């Protein structure tokens, strides 16, 4: 029989890659979108038949995670085999500006969905998207046994959802797990995240649409992988015989400085001529070092990341250059006579 999956946050980066992966596996895919006249379906437009006028491959349903009654009725009607909760206000910096909204969407939204599944589809397997930010300032590398020391409203909300998922698993016998995913990026990432902000910034500097790139802490270190690889781990977590929360990452760590150096050097530019570290871009509480110990996930899921950090950045940069009508070769040619727009006095500022 064809398996049916329900994905919240299907229009986001992870949701779009997961939908593609499940469709390749033969799933019937349903997605949850907020009731709005301005829902951005750009990332999944090719799955909706919008590009060529074809029949949609995924089925969208309007429902807010805060509307527990409507959510329960929808889950009961769809009776999904698997539920993936990827919906979130996922920007750490923004969570400081909107802590209440972040808590409602991330924490209470997950609880509402768990309750809807418990009542409407108790046999469904439930995946909760956790975050490495839950570890906060715990010593690296972080594994399933590391302490949680969250440092942001976003991390606290994710930790609430983590514990609620675990509680529903233990109290009601649900197959409910949390994937504690470390940073995962792609060309579909929002420009508000430092990886995409960097590759988009390089492309715009080459295209003479931007003079410099303003970032925060250049020394922060993260474990960065490709979202396309990580959705495979999400799916495999729901295929385990017994539910288990797992850490998913590459096991490697890179600094923001490494990120910008790779991106600028790819087009023949010295990043120090264009990048400014502005203290106003720092978060109220900074997490210095997040690095996964994914040994258990690699063993249990027979999974490993396929895309290196450098390959990821080059893919993102190539995509952002294409949005400017340029190829990588064009960019290297245009970069040759590029006059730096900022003084080297900005270094280390």
C-alpha positions in Angstrom: 0.0 0.0 0.0 1.1 3.6 -0.7 2.3 5.2 2.5 1.0 8.7 3.4 3.1 11.4 5.0 2.1 14.8 6.4 4.7 17.5 6.6 4.3 20.7 8.5 6.6 23.5 7.2 6.5 21.9 3.7 7.2 25.3 2.0 10.5 25.7 3.9 14.0 24.5 3.0 13.7 21.2 4.8 10.1 20.6 3.9 10.8 21.0 0.2 13.7 18.5 0.2 11.8 16.0 2.4 8.8 16.2 0.1 11.0 15.4 -2.9 12.7 12.5 -1.1 9.4 11.0 0.0 7.9 11.3 -3.5 10.9 9.5 -4.9 10.2 6.7 -2.4 6.6 6.4 -3.6 4.8 8.2 -0.8 1.6 10.2 -1.0 2.7 13.6 0.4 0.5 16.1 2.2 1.7 19.4 3.5 0.4 21.9 6.0 0.5 25.6 5.2 -0.7 28.5 7.3 -4.1 30.1 6.3 -2.9 33.1 4.4 -3.2 34.8 1.1 0.6 35.3 0.9 1.9 31.7 1.4 5.3 31.4 -0.4 5.3 28.2 -2.3 8.4 29.0 -4.4 10.5 26.1 -3.0 7.8 23.5 -3.9 6.3 25.2 -7.0 7.7 22.4 -9.2 5.8 19.9 -7.0 2.5 21.8 -7.4 2.5 21.8 -11.2 2.8 25.6 -11.2 5.8 25.7 -13.5 4.3 23.6 -16.3 0.6 23.5 -15.6 0.8 19.8 -14.6 -1.0 18.0 -11.8 0.3 18.6 -8.3 2.5 16.0 -6.8 1.8 17.1 -3.2 -1.5 18.0 -1.5 -1.6 21.2 0.6 -3.9 21.9 3.5 -4.4 25.2 5.2 -4.2 24.9 9.0 -2.5 26.8 11.8 -0.7 24.8 14.4 -2.3 27.0 17.0 -5.7 25.8 16.0 -5.8 22.5 17.9 -9.4 21.6 16.9 -8.9 22.0 13.2 -5.6 20.3 13.3 -7.0 17.3 15.1 -9.8 17.0 12.5 -7.3 17.2 9.6 -5.0 14.5 11.1 -8.0 12.3 11.7 -9.2 12.7 8.2 -5.9 12.2 6.5 -4.8 9.3 8.8 -1.1 9.6 7.8 1.4 6.9 8.4 4.2 9.4 9.1 4.1 12.9 10.4 7.0 15.3 10.2 6.9 18.5 12.2 9.2 20.9 10.5 7.2 24.1 11.0 9.0 26.7 13.1 10.2 30.2 13.5 13.7 29.0 13.0 15.9 32.1 13.1 17.8 32.3 16.4 18.3 36.1 16.2 14.7 36.7 15.4 13.6 34.6 18.4 15.1 37.3 20.7 12.9 39.9 18.9 9.8 37.7 18.9 10.2 35.3 21.9 6.4 34.9 22.5 5.7 34.1 18.8 8.7 31.7 18.7 7.4 29.9 21.7 3.9 29.6 20.4 4.9 28.3 17.0 7.8 26.0 18.0 6.8 24.8 21.5 3.0 24.9 21.7 2.6 24.1 18.0 4.5 20.9 18.5 2.4 20.0 21.5 -0.8 20.6 19.5 0.4 18.4 16.7 1.4 15.6 19.1 -2.1 15.7 20.7 -3.7 15.7 17.2 -1.7 12.6 16.3 -2.4 10.9 19.6 -6.2 11.4 19.2 -6.5 11.1 15.4 -3.8 8.8 14.2 -2.2 7.1 17.2 -0.4 4.5 15.0 1.4 7.2 13.0 5.1 7.7 13.4 6.0 11.2 14.5 9.2 13.1 13.8 10.0 16.3 15.6 12.7 18.6 14.2 15.1 19.4 17.1 18.1 21.7 16.9 21.7 21.7 17.9 21.0 25.1 19.5 19.5 23.1 22.4 23.0 22.2 23.4 24.0 25.8 23.7 27.3 26.1 25.6 27.6 22.3 26.3 31.2 21.2 25.5 31.8 20.0 22.0 31.4 17.6 20.4 27.7 17.1 21.4 26.0 13.7 21.4 22.8 12.1 22.6 24.3 12.2 26.2 25.4 15.8 26.2 23.6 18.2 28.5 21.2 20.8 27.1 22.2 24.3 27.9 20.0 26.5 25.6 21.0 30.2 25.1 18.1 31.6 23.1 14.3 31.7 23.1 14.4 29.5 20.0 16.6 26.9 21.7 14.3 26.9 24.7 11.2 26.4 22.6 12.9 23.6 20.7 13.8 22.0 24.0 10.2 22.2 25.2 9.1 20.4 22.0 11.8 17.8 22.5 10.6 17.0 26.0 7.0 16.9 25.0 7.8 14.5 22.2 9.6 12.3 24.6 6.8 12.5 27.1 4.2 11.5 24.5 6.4 8.5 23.6 6.7 7.4 27.2 3.2 8.2 28.4 1.2 7.0 25.4 3.5 4.5 23.6 3.6 6.6 20.5 6.4 6.2 18.0 7.6 9.8 18.5 11.2 10.9 18.0 13.3 14.0 17.8 16.1 14.5 15.3 18.6 16.8 16.9 20.0 18.2 13.6 23.0 20.4 13.4 23.1 23.3 11.0 22.0 22.3 7.5 21.9 24.6 4.5 21.2 24.8 0.8 20.5 27.2 -2.0 16.9 27.2 -0.6 18.0 28.6 2.7 16.6 32.1 3.7 19.1 34.9 3.2 18.7 35.8 6.9 21.0 32.9 7.7 24.7 33.5 7.7 25.5 30.9 5.0 23.0 32.2 2.5 23.7 35.8 3.5 27.3 35.2 2.6 26.9 33.5 -0.8 24.2 36.0 -1.8 26.4 38.8 -0.7 29.3 37.6 -2.8 27.1 37.3 -5.8 25.7 40.8 -5.3 29.2 42.2 -4.8 30.3 40.7 -8.1 27.2 42.0 -9.8 27.9 45.5 -8.4 24.6 45.5 -6.4 26.3 45.4 -3.0 29.5 47.0 -1.7 30.3 45.0 1.4 29.1 42.2 3.6 28.2 43.0 7.2 28.3 40.0 9.6 28.4 39.3 13.3 30.8 37.0 15.1 33.3 35.6 12.7 34.8 33.2 15.2 31.6 31.2 15.9 32.0 27.6 14.8 29.3 25.4 13.5 28.8 21.9 12.1 27.3 22.6 8.6 25.8 20.0 6.3 23.4 19.9 3.3 19.7 19.8 4.0 19.3 17.4 1.1 21.3 14.9 3.0 19.7 15.5 6.4 16.1 14.8 5.2 17.2 11.2 4.4 18.2 10.8 8.1 14.8 12.2 9.1 13.0 9.5 7.1 15.2 6.7 8.3 14.6 7.6 11.9 10.9 6.8 11.4 11.9 3.4 9.9 13.7 2.2 13.1 12.2 -0.8 14.9 12.2 1.2 18.2 11.9 5.0 18.5 15.0 6.8 19.5 16.2 10.5 19.5 19.4 10.9 17.5 22.0 13.6 16.8 22.5 14.2 13.1 25.5 16.2 11.8 28.8 15.9 9.9 31.2 15.7 12.9 33.2 18.6 11.4 33.3 22.2 12.5 34.0 25.4 10.6 34.0 29.0 11.6 32.1 31.9 10.0 35.5 33.2 8.9 36.1 29.9 7.1 32.8 30.2 5.4 33.4 33.7 4.0 36.9 32.8 3.0 35.8 29.9 0.9 33.0 31.8 -0.7 35.1 34.9 -1.7 38.1 32.8 -2.7 35.9 30.8 -5.1 35.5 33.9 -7.3 39.1 35.2 -6.8 38.4 37.9 -4.1 40.0 38.5 -0.7 37.2 38.4 1.8 39.0 40.8 4.1 38.5 43.6 1.5 34.7 43.3 1.7 33.6 41.8 5.1 32.9 43.8 8.2 32.3 42.3 11.6 29.8 44.6 13.3 29.1 44.1 17.0 25.5 45.2 16.4 25.0 41.9 14.5 26.0 39.8 17.5 23.3 37.9 19.3 22.5 38.9 23.0 24.0 35.5 24.0 26.4 33.8 21.6 27.0 30.1 21.2 30.7 29.7 20.3 31.0 26.1 19.2 28.5 23.5 18.0 29.9 20.2 16.7 28.0 16.9 16.3 29.1 13.5 17.4 26.8 11.6 14.9 28.3 8.1 15.6 25.0 6.6 16.8 22.9 8.0 13.9 25.5 6.8 11.4 25.4 3.3 12.8 21.6 2.9 13.4 20.5 4.7 10.2 23.2 3.5 7.9 23.5 7.1 7.0 26.3 9.6 6.3 26.4 13.1 4.8 27.2 13.1 1.1 28.1 16.8 0.6 31.2 18.4 2.0 31.2 21.9 3.5 33.1 23.3 0.6 30.8 21.6 -1.9 27.8 23.0 -0.1 29.1 26.6 -0.2 30.1 26.4 -3.9 26.6 25.0 -4.7 25.0 27.8 -2.9 27.2 30.4 -4.5 26.7 29.0 -7.9 22.9 29.3 -7.4 23.1 32.8 -6.1 25.3 33.9 -9.0 22.7 32.3 -11.4 20.1 34.6 -9.8 22.3 37.5 -10.9 22.5 36.1 -14.4 26.1 35.0 -13.9 28.2 31.8 -14.0 31.1 31.0 -11.8 33.4 31.7 -14.8 31.7 35.1 -15.3 32.2 35.9 -11.6 35.9 35.1 -11.7 36.3 37.3 -14.8 34.4 40.2 -13.2 36.3 39.9 -9.9 39.7 40.5 -11.5 39.4 44.3 -11.7 37.1 44.6 -8.6 38.1 47.6 -6.4 37.6 46.9 -2.7 34.8 49.0 -1.3 36.0 48.9 2.3 39.3 49.7 3.9 41.6 46.9 5.2 41.3 48.9 8.5 38.0 47.0 9.0 39.9 43.8 9.6 39.1 42.2 12.9 36.7 45.1 13.8 
